[in-house]
Amino acid sequence: MAILATPKGQVEFLGPLIRESIEPLDMNKNLNNFRRASRQKEALLQVSDLPEGIVYVAKHANEIIGYVLFQHPSEFGRWNKHPRLLELGAIEISRDWKCMGIASKLLHEAFKNPELEEYIVITTEFYWHWDLEGSGLSVWQYQRMLKKLFGSVGFKRRHTDDPEILEHSANMLMVRFGKTITDVHLKAFEDLTYQASIFV
Ligand SMILES: CC(C)(COP(=O)(O)OP(=O)(O)OC[C@H]1O[C@@H](n2cnc3c(N)ncnc32)[C@H](O)[C@@H]1OP(=O)(O)O)[C@@H](O)C(=O)NCCC(=O)NCCS
């Protein structure tokens, strides 16, 4: 089990977790960037139940203070059509624990999981999900911060004609290719990034 010493005490990094390991843990009440903390805990449990769902948490004492989730992409978008693709659905660190290197360590721990090397992992970053107010960063500074954070575990920005990404120039698609991804799966991914060209 990995541990990080922070000015507020030791943080442990756990995963991949099953429902039974998540259930007894408390959820820090400020894990509310995407939804109320209680509902976010429910989302963690639901992802852990999915066949391809992967949950890693950062924990202090008995409390979850951060998490990162991986799952098969939603059936409504194009990415779901790829056979070896997972989406990093969310990463969040409680504002009580921000800027202590926890997100960075959590990602590094999660990507030690050899299972993730068998996937193309994407993150679709929409600026309306970002904590601009809490961070004090501008949209462009926040984008740079995320590019660096995800870049530290091998994600690279990719251009795409996905209409949701194109809705704002700060939005971005970032991709990490697992070490055992085949050329066939790479080609399938390339074909998905620009779909409009199929109809030209
Ligand atoms: C983005 C987020 C996960 C970062 O968590 P964190 O634990 O504070 O990040 P870390 O401490 O590991 O910092 C990672 C890097 O980002 C930088 N950073 C993070 N927050 C910052 C801030 N508010 N201002 C300036 N730099 C910041 C750190 O300095 C660090 O850079 P470095 O590697 O050069 O030292 C956290 O702010 C969060 O939960 N935000 C809300 C949800 C969100 O936006 N998720 C991402 C999209 S899914």
The ligand as an SDF file (V2000), in Angstrom:
LIG
                    3D

 48 50  0  0  0  0  0  0  0  0999 V2000
   -7.5950   18.8660  -10.3670 C   0  0  0  0  0  0  0  0  0  0  0  0
   -7.4310   18.2480   -8.9860 C   0  0  0  0  0  0  0  0  0  0  0  0
   -7.8090   16.7590   -9.0480 C   0  0  0  0  0  0  0  0  0  0  0  0
   -5.9560   18.4050   -8.5650 C   0  0  0  0  0  0  0  0  0  0  0  0
   -5.8010   17.7680   -7.2820 O   0  0  0  0  0  0  0  0  0  0  0  0
   -4.5580   18.0750   -6.3230 P   0  0  0  0  0  0  0  0  0  0  0  0
   -4.3820   16.9640   -5.3710 O   0  0  0  0  0  0  0  0  0  0  0  0
   -4.7070   19.4240   -5.7590 O   0  0  0  0  0  0  0  0  0  0  0  0
   -3.3500   18.0960   -7.3680 O   0  0  0  0  0  0  0  0  0  0  0  0
   -1.8000   17.9010   -7.0170 P   0  0  0  0  0  0  0  0  0  0  0  0
   -1.5330   18.5090   -5.6680 O   0  0  0  0  0  0  0  0  0  0  0  0
   -1.3960   16.5010   -7.2430 O   0  0  0  0  0  0  0  0  0  0  0  0
   -1.1500   18.8530   -8.0830 O   0  0  0  0  0  0  0  0  0  0  0  0
   -0.8640   18.4490   -9.3960 C   0  0  0  0  0  0  0  0  0  0  0  0
   -0.2370   19.6370  -10.1250 C   0  0  0  0  0  0  0  0  0  0  0  0
   -1.2330   20.6410  -10.3690 O   0  0  0  0  0  0  0  0  0  0  0  0
   -0.8730   21.8650   -9.7520 C   0  0  0  0  0  0  0  0  0  0  0  0
   -2.0580   22.4610   -9.1410 N   0  0  0  0  0  0  0  0  0  0  0  0
   -3.1130   21.8170   -8.6120 C   0  0  0  0  0  0  0  0  0  0  0  0
   -4.0110   22.7160   -8.1400 N   0  0  0  0  0  0  0  0  0  0  0  0
   -3.4890   23.9450   -8.4140 C   0  0  0  0  0  0  0  0  0  0  0  0
   -3.9400   25.2730   -8.1910 C   0  0  0  0  0  0  0  0  0  0  0  0
   -5.1190   25.5340   -7.6220 N   0  0  0  0  0  0  0  0  0  0  0  0
   -3.1530   26.3010   -8.5770 N   0  0  0  0  0  0  0  0  0  0  0  0
   -1.9710   26.0540   -9.1780 C   0  0  0  0  0  0  0  0  0  0  0  0
   -1.4720   24.8230   -9.4270 N   0  0  0  0  0  0  0  0  0  0  0  0
   -2.2380   23.7920   -9.0480 C   0  0  0  0  0  0  0  0  0  0  0  0
    0.1230   21.4970   -8.6790 C   0  0  0  0  0  0  0  0  0  0  0  0
    0.9830   22.5670   -8.3520 O   0  0  0  0  0  0  0  0  0  0  0  0
    0.8630   20.3410   -9.3200 C   0  0  0  0  0  0  0  0  0  0  0  0
    1.8220   20.8170  -10.2200 O   0  0  0  0  0  0  0  0  0  0  0  0
    3.3400   20.3270  -10.1490 P   0  0  0  0  0  0  0  0  0  0  0  0
    3.2900   18.8740  -10.5880 O   0  0  0  0  0  0  0  0  0  0  0  0
    4.0410   21.2160  -11.1030 O   0  0  0  0  0  0  0  0  0  0  0  0
    3.7530   20.4740   -8.7330 O   0  0  0  0  0  0  0  0  0  0  0  0
   -8.3020   18.9630   -7.9250 C   0  0  0  0  0  0  0  0  0  0  0  0
   -8.0690   20.3500   -8.0120 O   0  0  0  0  0  0  0  0  0  0  0  0
   -9.7870   18.7010   -8.0730 C   0  0  0  0  0  0  0  0  0  0  0  0
  -10.3310   17.7730   -7.4860 O   0  0  0  0  0  0  0  0  0  0  0  0
  -10.5010   19.5420   -8.8620 N   0  0  0  0  0  0  0  0  0  0  0  0
  -11.9380   19.3900   -9.0600 C   0  0  0  0  0  0  0  0  0  0  0  0
  -12.2620   18.2640   -9.9970 C   0  0  0  0  0  0  0  0  0  0  0  0
  -11.5430   18.3650  -11.3280 C   0  0  0  0  0  0  0  0  0  0  0  0
  -11.3680   19.4370  -11.9150 O   0  0  0  0  0  0  0  0  0  0  0  0
  -11.1070   17.1910  -11.8420 N   0  0  0  0  0  0  0  0  0  0  0  0
  -10.3690   17.1200  -13.1080 C   0  0  0  0  0  0  0  0  0  0  0  0
  -11.3060   16.8480  -14.2350 C   0  0  0  0  0  0  0  0  0  0  0  0
  -12.0680   15.2280  -14.1090 S   0  0  0  0  0  0  0  0  0  0  0  0
  1  2  1  0
  2  3  1  0
  2  4  1  0
  2 36  1  0
  4  5  1  0
  5  6  1  0
  6  7  2  0
  6  8  1  0
  6  9  1  0
  9 10  1  0
 10 11  2  0
 10 12  1  0
 10 13  1  0
 13 14  1  0
 14 15  1  0
 15 16  1  0
 15 30  1  0
 16 17  1  0
 17 18  1  0
 17 28  1  0
 18 19  1  0
 18 27  1  0
 19 20  2  0
 20 21  1  0
 21 22  1  0
 21 27  2  0
 22 23  1  0
 22 24  2  0
 24 25  1  0
 25 26  2  0
 26 27  1  0
 28 29  1  0
 28 30  1  0
 30 31  1  0
 31 32  1  0
 32 33  2  0
 32 34  1  0
 32 35  1  0
 36 37  1  0
 36 38  1  0
 38 39  2  0
 38 40  1  0
 40 41  1  0
 41 42  1  0
 42 43  1  0
 43 44  2  0
 43 45  1  0
 45 46  1  0
 46 47  1  0
 47 48  1  0
M  END
$$$$
